[in-house]
């Protein structure tokens, strides 16, 4: 997204992608209302809506003894931005890459892995990268933006250290078949809670993307218990899917996600800016990580494009992007930490005989919260608009 926006300003931009394609399973699938509005502002709305997708109209989770508790009912928002689009992330990335490729100053290099930074007198002046044939090369740049995720190689090379916050769970992703009789425009994320376990299901065309949630540090125990015991856990949580748990052939079919919640104390050094998960790893709670990352990209393009065209990007420009995006990151992470403590910590400790009363009262009976939560989930605390130079 950042590359597309900068290229529309006439900035020469190169994106390095270490993989040969975007077909990575088990990533977030949510395209939030603020991002859909941004896509419309870029003149890409019709093409986006032609992509296979379904609509998520609310975000809710089950609480023992209280039924489904709604975090956000998007029907209260003004159309056409009153839903979250659900689509495989690889489709969304291919869509953005295709549109960016129409810009003459945009270059996407697949199978080019950024490995370290190029420094000149203490300033970052480019990146070193590895090509498919194993060759090592350097790419000079007026500014480098690290978007290489929660285990960012580039932020580590710059000596930037995140502040970690406790997370009570990890996630194990896997697939289950989806029968032909179950096909249809089913939208949403279906959660299930039982005892000290939880699981979510996302709908794909011909399979379910399942996420099993268990206390952090449980990976060794889960694997030592064997695949048959894991199948039993899945069947107990989702009896309606018990007829297909044999499709989990071995524990190699489980993809462990080390869930992290952290935030860089400083997002930049001279010549380098971190955004998205490289600056602030988010919990899966609320599915807002993608939305925050895209908003970072828009804020970054808005501030950096004029400076890049002048070839005068300074530390104050990078600091301005961080300053604008730090507050919304702090707000969202605070909400996630509250939900961790109120729901997941008691759940995994077996201490949830009933719902957390204070949380339920606030969510159900405080009007201002009922109005704000859908907007907070769908748009985030500080939604960004497409800069004028990028609109079509």
C-alpha positions in Angstrom: 0.0 0.0 0.0 2.8 2.4 0.8 4.5 1.6 -2.5 1.3 2.2 -4.4 0.7 5.6 -2.7 4.3 6.8 -3.1 4.4 5.7 -6.8 1.2 7.7 -7.5 3.0 10.8 -6.2 5.8 10.1 -8.7 8.3 8.8 -6.2 10.5 6.0 -7.4 9.8 3.1 -5.1 11.0 -0.5 -4.9 9.3 -3.2 -2.7 11.4 -6.3 -1.8 9.4 -9.4 -1.1 11.3 -12.4 0.0 8.8 -15.0 -1.2 7.9 -16.0 -4.7 4.2 -15.3 -4.2 1.8 -14.1 -1.6 0.2 -17.5 -1.0 0.8 -17.8 2.7 -1.9 -19.6 4.7 -3.0 -18.5 8.2 -2.8 -14.8 7.9 -5.5 -12.3 8.7 -8.3 -11.9 6.2 -10.0 -8.8 7.4 -10.2 -5.6 5.3 -11.7 -3.0 7.5 -14.1 -0.2 6.7 -11.4 2.4 6.8 -9.4 0.5 4.3 -12.4 0.0 2.0 -13.0 3.7 2.1 -9.3 4.3 1.3 -9.6 2.0 -1.7 -12.6 4.0 -2.9 -10.7 7.2 -2.5 -7.9 5.7 -4.7 -10.5 5.0 -7.4 -10.2 1.2 -7.0 -13.5 0.4 -5.3 -15.2 -1.3 -8.3 -12.2 -3.6 -8.9 -12.0 -4.4 -5.2 -15.6 -5.3 -4.9 -15.3 -7.7 -7.8 -12.8 -9.8 -5.7 -14.3 -12.9 -4.0 -15.3 -11.8 -0.5 -17.9 -12.0 2.2 -19.1 -9.4 4.7 -18.6 -9.5 8.5 -21.4 -7.4 10.0 -20.4 -7.7 13.6 -17.7 -8.8 15.9 -18.8 -10.9 18.9 -17.4 -13.6 21.2 -19.2 -16.1 23.5 -18.9 -15.7 27.3 -20.0 -18.6 29.5 -23.3 -17.8 31.1 -23.9 -14.7 29.0 -24.2 -16.0 25.4 -22.6 -13.9 22.6 -21.2 -10.5 23.7 -21.0 -8.1 20.8 -17.9 -5.9 20.5 -19.1 -4.1 17.4 -22.3 -4.2 15.4 -21.5 -2.4 12.2 -25.1 -1.9 11.2 -24.9 1.3 13.2 -22.3 2.8 10.9 -23.1 4.8 7.8 -23.2 2.8 4.5 -21.4 1.8 2.5 -18.7 1.4 5.2 -20.8 -0.6 7.6 -19.0 -3.9 7.3 -15.6 -5.6 7.3 -14.7 -7.5 4.1 -13.4 -11.0 4.6 -11.1 -12.3 1.9 -7.9 -14.3 1.7 -5.0 -11.9 2.3 -3.1 -13.2 -0.8 -6.0 -12.0 -3.0 -5.8 -8.5 -1.4 -2.0 -8.4 -1.8 -2.2 -9.5 -5.4 -4.8 -6.8 -6.0 -2.6 -4.1 -4.6 0.5 -5.3 -6.4 -1.4 -5.4 -9.7 -2.7 -1.8 -9.2 0.7 -0.5 -8.1 2.4 -2.1 -11.2 0.4 0.3 -13.3 2.5 3.2 -11.9 5.7 3.7 -13.9 7.8 4.4 -10.8 6.8 1.3 -8.9 8.9 -1.9 -8.9 8.1 -5.1 -7.0 11.0 -7.6 -6.7 9.8 -11.1 -5.7 12.2 -13.5 -4.1 14.4 -10.7 -3.0 15.0 -10.9 0.7 16.2 -7.9 2.7 19.1 -9.1 5.0 20.7 -6.0 6.5 21.0 -2.2 6.2 23.5 -0.1 4.2 25.0 2.6 6.5 26.9 5.7 5.6 28.2 7.8 8.5 25.6 6.5 10.9 22.7 7.1 8.5 20.7 4.3 6.8 21.2 4.8 3.0 19.8 1.5 1.7 19.4 -2.3 2.2 21.3 -5.4 1.4 19.3 -8.2 -0.1 19.6 -11.7 -1.4 18.4 -12.9 -4.8 17.0 -16.3 -5.7 20.4 -17.4 -7.0 22.0 -16.6 -3.6 23.7 -13.4 -4.8 24.1 -10.6 -2.3 23.4 -7.0 -3.5 22.7 -3.5 -2.2 19.9 -1.1 -3.0 20.5 2.5 -2.2 17.5 4.6 -1.1 16.7 8.1 0.3 14.6 6.3 2.9 14.1 2.7 3.9 10.8 1.6 5.4 10.8 -1.7 7.3 7.6 -3.6 6.9 9.1 -7.0 7.6 6.9 -8.0 10.5 7.1 -8.8 14.2 10.5 -10.5 13.8 11.8 -7.6 11.7 15.4 -8.1 10.5 15.8 -4.5 9.6 14.7 -3.0 12.9 17.0 -5.4 14.7 19.9 -4.3 12.4 19.0 -0.7 13.4 19.2 -1.6 17.1 15.5 -0.7 17.7 14.1 -2.6 20.6 10.4 -3.2 21.3 8.6 -3.1 24.6 6.8 -6.4 25.2 3.5 -6.8 26.8 2.3 -10.1 28.3 0.0 -12.3 26.1 -1.8 -15.2 27.7 -2.2 -17.4 24.6 -0.7 -18.7 21.3 -2.6 -19.9 18.2 -2.2 -23.1 16.2 -3.6 -22.8 12.7 -4.8 -25.7 10.6 -7.3 -26.6 7.9 -10.5 -28.7 7.9 -12.4 -29.6 4.7 -15.6 -27.7 3.9 -18.1 -29.9 2.2 -20.0 -28.8 -0.9 -23.3 -28.8 1.0 -21.8 -26.2 3.3 -20.8 -23.7 0.6 -22.4 -20.3 0.3 -21.9 -16.8 1.3 -21.2 -17.4 5.0 -19.3 -14.5 6.5 -17.7 -14.2 9.8 -15.4 -15.7 12.4 -17.0 -18.4 14.4 -15.6 -18.8 17.9 -16.0 -21.8 20.3 -15.1 -22.0 24.0 -14.9 -25.1 26.2 -13.3 -25.4 29.6 -9.8 -23.9 29.3 -9.7 -24.1 25.5 -10.9 -21.9 22.6 -11.1 -22.2 18.8 -12.1 -19.9 15.9 -13.1 -20.8 12.4 -12.7 -18.7 9.3 -14.5 -19.6 6.0 -12.6 -20.4 2.8 -14.1 -21.5 -0.5 -13.4 -25.2 0.1 -12.1 -25.4 3.7 -12.2 -23.9 7.1 -9.2 -22.1 8.5 -9.2 -23.1 12.1 -7.3 -21.5 15.0 -6.9 -23.4 18.2 -6.0 -21.1 21.2 -4.2 -22.4 24.3 -2.0 -20.9 27.0 1.3 -19.5 25.9 4.1 -22.1 26.2 1.8 -25.0 25.5 3.3 -26.0 22.1 5.6 -28.7 23.5 2.7 -30.2 25.6 0.3 -30.3 22.6 2.9 -32.0 20.4 3.9 -34.5 23.1 0.2 -35.6 23.4 0.1 -36.6 19.8 -2.2 -36.0 16.9 -5.1 -38.2 18.1 -5.4 -36.2 21.3 -5.5 -33.0 19.3 -8.2 -34.4 17.1 -10.2 -35.1 20.2 -9.8 -31.5 21.4 -11.1 -30.2 18.0 -14.0 -32.5 18.0 -15.0 -31.5 21.5 -14.9 -27.8 20.7 -16.7 -28.2 17.4 -18.8 -31.4 17.4 -20.3 -30.3 14.1 -16.9 -30.7 12.5 -15.9 -33.9 14.3 -16.6 -36.0 11.1 -13.5 -34.5 9.4 -10.8 -34.3 12.1 -9.0 -37.2 10.4 -7.9 -34.7 7.8 -5.3 -33.5 10.4 -2.8 -36.2 9.3 -0.1 -35.3 11.8 1.0 -32.5 14.1 3.0 -31.2 11.2 -0.3 -29.8 9.8 -0.4 -27.4 12.8 1.2 -24.0 12.2 2.1 -22.4 15.5 1.8 -18.6 15.8 3.8 -17.1 18.7 1.3 -14.4 19.5 3.0 -11.1 20.5 2.0 -7.7 21.6 4.8 -5.2 21.5 5.6 -1.6 20.5 8.9 0.0 19.6 10.0 2.7 22.0 11.2 4.6 18.9 10.1 3.7 15.3 12.9 5.3 13.4 16.6 6.1 13.1 18.1 8.4 10.5 17.1 7.1 7.1 14.9 4.2 8.4 11.2 4.1 9.5 9.4 1.0 10.8 5.6 0.6 10.4 3.0 -2.1 10.8 4.1 -5.2 12.8 7.7 -4.1 12.5 6.7 -1.1 14.8 3.9 -2.7 16.8 3.0 -6.4 16.8 -0.7 -6.8 17.5 -2.7 -9.5 19.2 -5.3 -11.3 16.9 -8.0 -10.0 19.2 -10.3 -7.8 17.1 -8.4 -8.6 13.9 -7.2 -5.0 13.7 -3.5 -5.5 12.9 -3.9 -5.2 9.1 -6.0 -2.1 9.5 -3.4 -0.4 11.7 -0.6 -1.3 9.3 -2.4 0.2 6.3 -3.2 3.4 8.3 0.5 3.6 9.1 1.3 3.3 5.4 -1.2 6.1 4.5 0.2 8.4 7.1 3.8 7.6 6.0 3.0 8.3 2.3 1.3 11.6 3.1 4.2 12.9 5.0 7.1 11.4 3.1 6.1 11.8 -0.5 6.7 15.6 -0.7 10.0 15.2 1.1 11.1 12.4 -1.2 10.3 14.4 -4.3 12.5 17.2 -2.9 15.2 14.5 -2.0 15.2 16.0 1.5 13.9 13.4 3.9 15.0 14.2 7.4 14.6 12.7 10.9 11.7 15.2 11.5 9.7 13.6 8.7 10.1 10.1 10.1 9.4 11.3 13.6 6.2 13.0 12.4 4.9 9.7 11.0 5.6 8.0 14.3 4.0 10.8 16.3 0.8 10.6 14.3 0.5 6.8 14.5 1.6 6.2 18.1 -1.6 7.3 19.8 -3.9 5.0 17.8 -1.5 2.1 18.3 -1.5 2.8 22.1 -5.3 2.9 22.2 -5.8 -0.3 20.3 -3.2 -2.2 22.2 -4.7 -1.0 25.5 -8.1 -2.4 24.5 -6.5 -5.7 23.5 -4.7 -5.9 26.9 -7.9 -5.3 28.7 -9.6 -8.1 26.8 -6.7 -10.4 27.4 -7.0 -9.9 31.2 -10.8 -9.9 31.2 -11.4 -12.9 29.0 -8.4 -15.0 28.1 -6.4 -15.0 31.3 -9.4 -16.3 33.4 -10.3 -18.7 30.6 -7.0 -20.4 30.4 -6.7 -20.5 34.2 -10.0 -22.1 34.6 -11.3 -19.2 36.6 -14.4 -18.2 34.6 -17.5 -19.6 36.3 -19.4 -16.6 34.8 -18.9 -13.5 32.6 -16.7 -10.6 33.8 -19.6 -8.4 35.1 -18.0 -5.0 34.7 -17.0 -5.7 31.1 -20.5 -6.9 30.2 -22.2 -4.0 31.8 -20.0 -1.6 29.9 -20.4 -3.3 26.5 -24.2 -3.8 26.9 -25.5 -0.9 28.8 -23.2 2.2 28.4 -24.6 3.9 25.2 -21.4 5.8 24.4 -19.4 2.6 24.4 -22.0 0.8 22.3 -21.7 3.6 19.7 -17.9 3.9 19.8 -16.9 0.2 19.8 -18.2 -0.5 16.2 -16.4 2.6 14.9 -13.2 1.7 16.9 -13.1 -1.8 15.4 -14.1 -0.8 11.8 -12.1 2.4 11.5 -9.6 2.5 14.3 -9.0 5.5 16.6 -7.4 7.7 13.9 -8.5 6.6 10.3 -6.4 8.1 7.5 -7.7 9.4 4.2 -5.9 9.0 0.8 -3.6 12.0 0.1 -4.7 14.1 -2.8 -1.8 13.1 -5.0 -2.9 9.4 -4.8 -6.6 9.9 -5.6 -8.1 8.9 -9.0 
